[in-house]
Amino acid sequence: MTLSFKHDMEKYLTISKRKRSVDRVDDNNNQQLDTTDCNVDKTNLTDANVEDTVSKKNMKYDKTKRARNYLPQWETTWPWLYFDEALIKDILQSPYISVLADGSTDASTKEQENVCVQYLQPTGHPLTILASIKELEHSHADGVLKGIFDALATVGLTRESLKPDQPGPSIVCCNFDGAAVMQGKKNGVSGQLLKEYPHLIPVWCIAHKLQLAIMDAIKNVKTVNTLETTVKGIYKYYHGSPKRRREIKAVANIIDTDLANIPDVKEVRWLASQSKALLALKSNLGVIVMHLSEAATRTDIYAGAAKNYLNNLKNANMLKTMFLLLDILDILANLSKFFQTENLLVVEVAPEVEASLLKLLALKTHPGPNMKEFLELYDPHEKQFGDIKLIGICNPLDFSVDVTTREMISSVVDYIEKRSVYKHRIVSKSNN
């Protein structure tokens, strides 16, 4: 531990002890206030009194549930939100349309379907708009299908008019995620649409396929699973406690560094949320280690969790995995964004996938920017990572022959190949 880091740590410990004594007084005062509020003569309460009391107690909660109205300025950032009568007229004059749909839940956890329509403009260029967001009566295939057709009706498209023998645009493609309720060939949404429109081409969202490929590739890597558990745990550790957030901000101020917000890792948007969470953890690493070092010495019920997170963050193999994963996710996040580009053509997919896989394979012998940073800070002989004193085994790292690195990269490349509609021979090279 360097002298400056040790000095900062001692300064923080002194402030933290004073702060904890103040917090105990505040907690005791709050408990007394809560007890006083509860000592009410219930026999004198009428229905009106009860309603008034409940409304006052819920007043603060209600303020956080403000309704969000549609803002016209959103259309500048997201032009696909906007449509009018002229646009509907263009849709009805288009020869073909495609439907894109994905499920979500609103603030009250009600299931709803977000439905977009892609059509050909009079100029011949494709355009995608949001048709509607419909609440579902049921979340099974029949309910989803009804929600989709209800949304299409808002732009003048009906179940019957989408058939090729009817006037108006014909539906030629549907794009959904890989859930069984959407892609099932017999009773799924795609399967039912194919029965009505045999010429239809169902497409599995390629960005969703990419995410599933990555999750398949790393789900059996123990270090990655431990890293993800640690990131989620650290998020909950600070997110659930204003007191701990104040403490870590105090640490950041002491060592004069900016504190990045650590987001949660979401299952739905795993690729984007994992990348953001790891970048925040990397940026805050010194601050978090300093705070957890003090928190682990306490006698409260959270000391064990703090010690567990601290040990993981001081493990050399864990840090190496995190920095390698950042390089991998950086390449794949760019590929995912490319897949979501407006007006993307099918013929553009294959070259971009191949270029991304070549970049991944290059990481086996040429470390990416994050791994270069790890190699610069890692000192296995002194068991140091920058200012952080490591624990456990700290083996010297020869990056070019590191087995763990090569296996993880090969696994990612292989699973992308297995799930990709684009096949080529590069997969055989990934095993070398």
Salt bridges, closest charged atoms under 4 A:
ASP23 OD1 - ARG246 NH2 3.38
ASP52 OD2 - LYS56 NZ 3.39
GLU137 OE2 - LYS146 NZ 3.59
ASP150 OD2 - LYS146 NZ 2.92
GLU160 OE1 - LYS163 NZ 3.49
GLU196 OE2 - ARG159 NH2 2.70
ASP216 OD1 - LYS219 NZ 3.80
ASP216 OD2 - ARG419 NH2 2.81
GLU228 OE2 - LYS232 NZ 3.40
GLU247 OE1 - HIS291 NE2 2.77
GLU247 OE1 - ARG298 NH2 2.95
GLU267 OE2 - LYS232 NZ 3.25
GLU294 OE2 - ARG20 NH2 2.78
GLU294 OE1 - ARG298 NH2 2.66
GLU373 OE1 - LYS282 NZ 2.88
ASP402 OD2 - LYS320 NZ 3.09
GLU417 OE2 - HIS424 NE2 2.87
